[in-house]
Amino acid sequence: MASGFENRTCEICEEKEASHFCNCVDPPPVFCIKCFPSHYAKHLRVIHQLAPIAALAQDPEKYKRRYEALKKGVAELRKNVERMEQCGREFDQLMTKCIDYLTEYRSGWLQRLQKEKEELEAAIESAVQETSRCLDQDIQPAQPLAQALWTLSTAEMQLFSYSVTAPDLGAFCHACAAYQNHLQVLCNGFSKFAAVFGDILEIYDLRSEESREYVITENFGEGGSYIELDSNTLLCLGASPPSTAVYELDLPAFTLTSLAPLQTPREGAGVARTANFVYVFGGYDDSLSPLRSCEKLSLRERQWLAMGSMQYGRCYFTPCTFRALIYLSCPLTTTMESFDPQTEIYQALPVCLPSKLEGASASFVVNGELFVLTDNKQLARWRIESETEVRLFVLNKGCCSTQPPLVLDSLVIIANACHESVEKFSLEDYSIA
């Protein structure tokens, strides 16, 4: 046994045999394990190394090596802790810099967004004023923005304005949409609304608010569908009985030009158009059953192309366009669906028309609300983007059409097939019972 440890009686209790020693004090004391707390209480500031006497007695050098290794390990751990603390301080500094940079970037982005918003508002106002001036002087609009603005889809508006979901921009996007119907007339130089009733062409002058009737060479009878291709051309298709005939009617010359026929005979089909296509939805066939089938006319190639079918048959209705989607609804079925011209996908809407709604109809959108007006003096009204319920009203007069109405803000100009005349009204003209 090592020198100094021959006496193995505890130095504190002086009764029990000592089993451990503490090398924190010189000379090292020996004591039993139960008396160590008393020794520790006298030396609180000392880091104690408690070791069994047997281990030191058997191999003191080995114990010393282990002790030195432990001291070295503790030193390395302290260095690692210091390095971690330094890394933590550097990380905190980096995070502070990142937060400052992001805050500065967000502030700059909001400033650019506000500037873009103000520039677009000024451009819209300038476009309307410039176009109105040109029309007053009977010249074509000189402002390219005025000619293109009303055709902006929601996606294009998002790109142009960074994002319609940005702060304070949602209402601004709706304000832009409110201009679309008015700019459609101003920017494209439309000054008249033309409608066909049998062999009579009626032209309503938007500025003088007067109508004139002309006799044309072809009697389309009932059930024909019509849509304006531009300010001087009216596309006429289908009739009663169901027909595949398609004509272009030149309004200044009152001449008819035959086009490629429809793929399916139709009567009372709904028609809508985009920049490149005219879409024909449903109608009646020879069996007098509402059709689900649809087709489209390529305005560039003047050829009819097949396309997917609607979920339900529809006829004697007018599709209407809002925010790049075409909405399809008619009283013959309570279901409603939308059609995306970009993807040619039909999507069932989460609402249905009231079952009491009946008869032929005319549909149009005013200030984000879809209206379905029937020849039985009924009106269905649905706010497209916020409501889940279609409201039904009884009116003092009815209307139906197979030609999309012209909507100027809250003013609606419609080819009323019930009275075979062009009518102009706002919703305030109807007394809702």
N, C-alpha and C positions, 0 to 999 in steps of 0.2 A: 504494500500500500504506500501511496505517496507520503512524503514527509509532511508532518503537520496534521495528519488526519488519523494518528494512532488512537487519539481519544475520540470515541464515537458516541459520546453522550451529549444530548442536546444542551446547548449552552444557555437556553432560556428556561426550560422546565427542569433541567438537570436531573431528569428521571428517565425519560425515554431514550432509546438508542437513536443517535443521529443517522439520518439516511441521505441528507442533501446538504450541499453547501452553497453559498452565494459568493460569486467572485467579484461583486461590486464593491466590496470593502476589503481593505488590506490590514491585517491578515484575514483571509476568508473565514467567516463564521460557519459553524455547523449546527444543525438543528433538525428536529423532526418536522415532518410536513405540516403538522397541525400548528406548530409554533411559528411558521413562516409569516403569517399576517402581522404578528407582533413585531417581528423584525422589519417588515415592509413599512409599517406605520412610523418607524423611526427614521426611515430614509425615503421619503416620498419623492424627492427630486432625482432619485437615482434610477436608471433603467436596469432592472434586476435581471440577472442571468442565473436562473435556478438549474442546477445540474445534480444528478445523482452521484454520490460519493463513489459508488461501485464503478461507474463509467470512468471517472478520473483515476481511480485506483488501478483499473485494469490497463488503460492505455491513455495516459495524460497527453501525449503528443497528438494522438488522433483527435481528441477532444479539442485541443487548441486549434488544430487545422480546421475542424468544423466550425469552431467559433469565429476564426478569421474569415472563413468563407461566408458565414452568415453576415458578418459586419460588411464585407464587400458587397453582398447582395442587397443589403439595406441601403448602402450608398448608391448603388445603381438604381434602386427603386426611387430614391429621393431625386436623382437626376431625371428619371423618367417623369416623375410628377411635375418637376419644374418645366420640362419640355412641354408636357400636356397643358400646363397653365399658360405657357407662352403661346402655344397653338390656339388655345381658347381666346386669348386676348386678340390675336391676329384675326381669328374668325369673326369676333365681334366687330372689329374695325371694318372687315370686308362686308359684313351684313349691313352695317351703317352706310357704307358707300353705295351698296346696291339699292337700299331703300331711298336714299337721296336721289340716285339716278332715276329710279322708277317714278318717284314723285315729280321730278322735273320733266320726265318724258310725258307723263299723264297730263301735266299742266300744258305742255306744248301741244299735245294732241287735241285737247279740248279747245285750245285757241284756234288751231287749224280747222277743227270741226265747225266752230262758231263762224269763222270767216267763210268757209264753204257754204254754210247755210245762208248767210247774209248775201253772198254773191249769187246763189241760186234764186233767192227771193227777188233780188233786183233784176236778174235775167228774166224771170217769169213776168214780172210787171212790165219790163221793157218790151218783152215779146208781145204781150197783149196790146200795149199801146201802139207799137209799131205796126202790128198786123191790122188793128182797127183803122189806123190812119191810111194804110194802103188800100183797104177795102172801101173806105169812104171816098177815096180818089179813083176807085175802079182800076187799081193796078194790083199785080200779084204781090204777095208779101215778100219783103226783101230780107226778112230776118230768118235765117235757117233754123234757129232754135225754135221759133214759133211754128215752123212746119213739122218739127219732129217731137216736140215736148209731149204732146198728148198721147203719143204711142208708147211712152215709156212703160215697161212692165215693172212689177214690184222689184224683181231681181235687179233690173237696170237702175231703178231708183236707189236701191241699196248701194250699188257700186258707185253711183254718181254722188251720193250723199254720205259715203262711208258706211253708215248703218242707220236704218230707220228705228232701231231700238236704242240708239244713243240718247243721252239726256236731252229733253225738250225737242226731240226731232220727230217723235211719233205724230204729234198734232200737225207738225209742218208737212209731213208726208201726206196726211189727209187733206191738207190745204192744197197741195199740188194736185191730188186726185180730183178735187172739186173743180179745178180749172180744166180738166181733160175734156169734158163734154163740150164746154164752150169753145175751147181751142180747136176741137175737131171741126167745127164749122168755120171758125175764123181762119185757121191756118191752111185749110185745104180749099179755101175760096168757095165753099158751098154757099149758094144764095137761094137755093130752091130745094123743095122736097117733092119728088115725083112718085105717083102711085098709079097702078093699073087696075081698072075694074071692068072686066070683060074686054070690049074693044075701045074703051074710053081711057085716055091718059089724062090724069089731072095733075097739074103742076102748081104747087103752092109757093109763092114768092115770100121768102122769109123777111125781106126788108119792107116790102109794101103790104105784106099780110093779105094778099089777094090771090085767088085761085083762078086758073083757066083750064078749060077742058079741050082735048083734041081727040079726033077719031083716028085710030091706027088700023092698019090693014089686017091684023090678026085678032080674032076674038078668042081670048084666053078662057072665057067662061069662069065658072067658080072653081075654087080649090087651087088656083095657081099660086106659086110662091115667088117672091121678088126680093131683090136686094140691090142696092146701089154699089157699083164697082168703083165709080168716081163721080165727079159732079156732072158728067155728061153721058153716063152709061148706066142703064138699068138691066140687070140680069133677070130674065123671066124663065121659069121652068115649071114643068108639071101642070096639070089642070084636071078638070072633071070631064069625062072619066079619066082614071089614072093614065098618065102619059109620060113618055121619055123625052118629049120635045124640050129643047133649050134654045133660047134666043138672047141675043144682045140687042137692046133697044137704044139707038142713038137719039138722045133727047133733043139736040138742036135740029137734026134733020128728020126726026120721027121715022127712021128706017129700021127694019129688022134684019139681023144677020143670024143665020142658023149656026149653032155650035154642035160639037159632038154630043150625042144623046146621053141621057142618064143610063146607067146600067140596069136600073130597076124602075118600072113605071110607078109613078107616085102622084098623089093628090094631097094637098094640105100639109106638105112637109115644112119643117122648121129650117130656116137658113141662117147662117152666120158666116162671117168672113174675118180673115186676118190679112196680113200684107201679101201673102203668097197663095192663099187657098180660099175657096168658098166651100163651106161644109154644109151638107144636106142631111138632116136628121129625121128619120121616120117618115110619117105620112100614111095614107091609105094605099092598099094595093087593090087588085081586081076583086079580091074576096071581101073588100071593105073591112079588113082587119087592120088595126094599127100596126105599123111596121117597127121592128127593132133595128133593122139594117140601116146603115149610113154609108155615104160616099163623099168624096171631095173632088173639087175641080182645081187643077193646077192652073193658075192664072198665067203662068209663063208658057206652058205647053198646050194649054186649052184642051186638056184631056182629063177624063174622069178616072179616079183611082179608088180602089176598094179600101175600106177601113173597118175597124171593129164595130160591133153592134152595141146598142144601148142595153141596159139591163131590163128595160120595159119598153113596150111599144108606145109611141106618142104621135099625135097628129093635131093639126090646126092649133099651133102654138108658135110663139116667136122666141127662140133662144136669145139670151142676152149676155153680154160680156162685162165682166168686172174683174180688175186686177189680173189680167192675162188668162182668166178661166172663163169658159162658156157654161152658163147655167141652164139646165134643161128641166122644164116643169110644164105640165099641162093637166087640166082637170080630169082627163080620162083615167089617170092613175094618181094615187095620192103620193107616190114616191117622187123624190127629187134627186137629181144627180148633177155632177159637174164634169166637164170635159176639158182636159189639158191639151191644147193644140201642139205643145212641144213634145209630149210623150205619147199622145193619143190614148190616154188612160181615162176611163170613166170611174168616178168615185161617188158612191152613194152618200148623200147628205144626211146629217143626223136628225133632220126634221122631215115631216110629211105635210102635204097640203090637207086642209080639212076635208073630210069625206062629203060635206055638204056642197063643196065647190063643184060646179058642173058647167058644161057647155064649152064652146070654142073660146079661145083666150088670146090675150096679148100680154107679153111680159116685158118689163123694162126695169132698169136700176136708176134710182134717184138718191143721191147722197148716201150711198152705201146700203140702201134698202131695196130689196127685190119685191116688185109688185106684180101680181098676177090678176089681170082684169078680165072678166068674162062677159059674154053677151047676155048673161042672165042677171046683170046688175050686181055682181058680187066682186069683192076685192080682197085678195089675200096679201098680207104684208109681213115681210120677214127681214129683220136686220141681219145682214150676212155674217158679220164678224163677231157679234156679241150675244145674240139671242138664240135660244133653243126652241122657241115657240113661234108658230105662224098664227097671226091674228086674222080673223075674218070679219069683214064689214059688209053691210048692205048699202048700195048706192042708189041714186036717183036716175042713173042711166048706165047702160052697158056698152061694151066695145069688144071687138075681136079683130084679129089681123093675121095675115101670113107674111107680112113684111115687117122687119124690125123697125120699131119707132125711132124717131130722131129725138134725142134727149139733150136739151140745152139747160144746164143747171137744173132748176125745178120745173122747166117748161117741157112738155111732151107733145110732139107732133106725130100723129099716127094715121095710117091708112085704115080707116074704120070700114071693114067689110060689111058690118051690119047696115050702115047707111050709105055705103058705096061713095064715100067722100073723105077728103083729108080734114082732120080735125086737130085743133090746137087747144090744149088745156093744161092747167096745173092741178095738182091734187086738191088745192083749195076750191076748185070749181065743183068738186063733188061734195054733196051734203051727206055726211056719214051718219046713218040712223043708229 
